């Protein structure tokens, strides 16, 4: 094997390892984000206080910068891997050979679901982080009434459909992404593969049902 081939292989492996690490970090963020959203169903003031403490903490800028870097690096690396794999396969005599692992809908659409997730995040930030500002006062402290914004947003059924659809896309993406991440990190031994795939599917179901539940809760509550 030539030195050039070795470098190419190592480069590909490193990209996959980075994809695995960054992907798992983003999944950890999802869990944290979900935990914060749970407060929305508990109490409006509690949810608003939580959001207020987040945005007024000076460290939030550091945390956001790190999250943005991880996310963008994950996206760029994913695109580079997709292009690299396509280039390696797209020659005249390429023949797709079926392996024992096989290709699933989730695995074959990772780049497309990834692009849709990116579009959703941009829209999500526009609608909520940079959305309409409603003021409220809790225990004498003025703050943004994010609870009211979320409630009013999900009073529109079209928004609910759009949000749930995005969660389904995210679920498809992570159902393969979680398992693939562990595999890229060398934890995908054939003995544990089936278990890791189950973990990926469980996390996907949790993501879709968990986040979608907030939209239905807002609708049932009838707004703010």
C-alpha positions in Angstrom: 0.0 0.0 0.0 1.5 3.4 -1.0 2.1 6.2 1.3 -0.5 8.3 -0.5 -3.2 5.6 0.1 -2.2 5.4 3.8 -2.6 9.2 4.2 -6.0 9.1 2.4 -7.2 6.3 4.7 -6.0 8.0 7.8 -7.6 11.2 6.7 -10.9 9.5 6.1 -10.7 7.7 9.5 -9.9 10.9 11.3 -12.9 12.7 9.7 -15.2 9.8 10.7 -13.9 9.9 14.3 -14.4 13.7 14.4 -17.9 13.2 13.0 -18.6 10.7 15.7 -17.4 12.9 18.6 -19.1 16.0 17.4 -22.3 14.1 16.7 -22.4 12.7 20.2 -21.7 16.2 21.6 -24.6 17.6 19.6 -26.8 14.7 20.9 -25.8 15.7 24.4 -26.9 19.2 23.7 -30.3 17.9 22.5 -30.8 16.2 25.8 -29.9 19.4 27.7 -32.2 21.4 25.5 -35.0 19.0 26.1 -34.5 19.2 29.9 -34.8 23.0 29.7 -38.0 22.8 27.6 -39.6 20.5 30.2 -39.9 23.6 32.4 -42.3 25.1 29.7 -44.9 22.5 30.8 -44.2 23.1 34.6 -44.7 26.9 35.0 -44.5 30.0 32.8 -42.4 32.0 35.4 -40.1 29.1 36.0 -39.5 28.7 32.2 -38.9 32.4 31.8 -36.5 32.6 34.7 -34.6 29.7 33.2 -34.3 31.4 29.8 -33.4 34.7 31.4 -30.6 33.2 33.5 -29.2 31.5 30.4 -29.1 34.7 28.2 -27.8 36.9 31.0 -25.0 34.6 32.0 -21.7 36.0 30.4 -20.6 32.4 29.8 -23.5 31.9 27.4 -21.4 33.6 24.6 -18.6 31.1 25.2 -21.0 28.2 25.2 -22.7 29.4 22.1 -19.4 29.9 20.3 -18.3 26.4 21.1 -21.6 24.9 20.1 -21.5 26.8 16.8 -18.0 25.6 16.1 -18.9 22.0 16.8 -22.0 22.2 14.7 -20.4 23.9 11.7 -17.4 21.5 11.9 -19.8 18.6 12.0 -21.6 19.9 8.9 -18.4 20.7 6.9 -16.8 17.4 7.8 -20.0 15.6 6.8 -20.1 17.3 3.4 -16.4 16.6 2.8 -16.9 12.9 3.7 -19.9 12.7 1.4 -18.0 14.2 -1.5 -15.0 12.0 -0.8 -17.1 8.8 -0.7 -19.0 9.9 -3.9 -15.7 10.6 -5.7 -14.2 7.3 -4.7 -17.3 5.4 -6.0 -18.2 7.4 -9.1 -16.2 5.7 -11.8 -17.3 3.9 -14.9 -17.1 0.3 -13.5 -18.3 1.0 -10.0 -20.6 -1.8 -8.8 -22.5 -1.5 -5.5 -21.8 -4.6 -3.5 -24.3 -5.6 -0.8 -22.7 -6.4 2.6 -24.0 -8.0 5.7 -24.7 -4.6 7.2 -26.6 -3.2 4.3 -27.8 0.3 3.6 -30.8 1.8 5.3 -33.0 4.7 4.4 -31.5 6.7 7.3 -27.9 5.9 6.4 -28.4 6.7 2.7 -30.1 10.1 3.3 -27.8 11.5 6.0 -26.6 14.3 3.9 -30.1 15.3 2.9 -31.6 15.1 6.4 -28.5 17.0 7.6 -29.2 19.9 5.2 -32.9 20.0 6.3 -31.8 20.1 10.0 -29.5 23.0 9.2 -32.4 24.9 7.6 -34.6 24.1 10.6 -32.0 25.4 13.0 -31.8 28.7 11.1 -35.6 29.1 11.1 -35.8 28.0 14.8 -33.3 30.8 15.8 -35.2 33.3 13.7 -38.6 32.3 15.3 -37.5 32.1 18.9 -34.1 33.5 19.8 -34.6 36.5 17.5 -38.4 36.4 17.4 -40.9 38.8 18.8 -40.1 40.2 22.2 -42.7 40.1 25.0 -41.9 41.5 28.3 -42.8 40.2 31.8 -41.8 40.7 35.4 -41.0 37.8 37.7 -40.3 38.6 41.4 -39.7 42.2 40.5 -37.2 41.5 37.8 -38.1 42.4 34.2 -37.3 39.7 31.6 -38.4 38.3 28.2 -41.7 36.4 28.2 -40.4 33.5 26.1 -43.2 31.3 27.4 -45.7 33.5 25.7 -43.8 33.6 22.4 -43.6 29.8 22.3 -47.3 29.4 23.2 -48.4 31.8 20.5 -46.1 30.3 17.9 -47.6 26.8 18.4 -51.2 28.1 18.4 -50.7 28.1 14.6 -51.3 24.5 13.4 -49.0 25.1 10.4 -46.1 25.8 12.7 -46.9 22.6 14.6 -46.8 20.6 11.5 -43.6 22.2 10.4 -41.9 21.6 13.7 -43.0 18.0 14.1 -41.9 17.3 10.5 -38.5 18.7 11.4 -38.3 16.5 14.4 -39.1 13.4 12.3 -36.2 14.4 10.0 -34.0 14.8 13.0 -35.1 11.5 14.3 -34.2 9.8 11.0 -30.8 11.5 11.1 -29.9 10.5 14.7 -31.3 7.0 14.4 -28.3 6.2 12.2 -26.0 8.9 13.5 -25.8 7.6 17.1 -24.9 4.1 16.0 -22.5 5.3 13.3 -20.8 7.6 15.9 -20.0 4.7 18.2 -18.8 2.7 15.3 -16.5 5.4 14.2 -15.0 5.6 17.7 -14.2 1.9 17.5 -17.1 0.8 19.7 -19.1 -0.8 16.9 -17.9 -4.4 17.5 -20.1 -6.9 15.8 -21.1 -8.2 19.3 -22.6 -4.8 20.2 -23.8 -3.6 16.8 -27.4 -4.7 17.3 -27.5 -3.0 20.8 -26.0 0.2 19.4 -28.6 0.3 16.6 -31.4 -0.1 19.2 -29.9 2.7 21.3 -29.9 4.9 18.1 -33.5 4.1 17.4 -34.6 4.7 21.0 -32.8 8.1 21.0 -34.6 8.9 17.7 -38.0 8.0 19.1 -37.2 10.1 22.2 -36.2 13.0 20.1 -39.3 12.9 17.9 -41.9 12.3 20.6 -40.2 14.3 23.3 -39.8 17.6 21.3 -43.1 17.2 19.4 -45.0 16.8 22.7 -44.2 20.4 23.6 -46.0 21.7 20.5 -49.1 19.6 21.3 -49.0 20.7 24.9 -49.0 24.3 23.8 -52.0 23.7 21.5 -54.0 21.9 24.2 -53.3 24.7 26.7 -54.9 27.1 24.2 -52.1 29.6 24.1 -50.9 32.0 26.8 
